[in-house]
């Protein structure tokens, strides 16, 4: 799977660690930045990841910032992106199974690195259940067409 990954300064270290784990698991990783812990705006990198997914350059995306909240808000402004802020295994799995989330948002200041790796693994491995959930996802897509 090709995964676009990005972070702001708060998520930089966690991103670097997660990149290695994703590559070791056999994924192709596209790092859109940031490249250091120098202060940057989370929006810039959240939008880069979301665009990579929206334009089909990446199968999925992962964004790390301090809490994950701002990045999730920004990513969800991009057409075709269904970004989910995840804090535990249940939300990681359900964001895929019921919502077909294609961008994962994580808070590097609220989650330990090992937890970030585990939640990302769960999120990647969880399938979309389809069925009644497809109808709901379809309604989001239809609304996007009108906006």
TAZI-V857608 format. One record per run of one state. SS is the DSSP state (helix for helix, strand for strand, loop for the rest). FROM is the first residue (numbers start at 1). TO is the last residue. Records with the same first field share a line. If there is no record, write none. Layout:
SS: FROM-TO / FROM-TO
This chain:
loop: 1-1 / 8-8 / 25-27 / 32-41 / 55-59 / 66-68 / 76-82 / 86-88 / 98-102 / 108-112 / 126-131 / 147-147
strand: 2-7 / 28-31 / 60-65 / 83-85 / 103-107
helix: 9-24 / 42-54 / 69-75 / 89-97 / 113-125 / 132-146
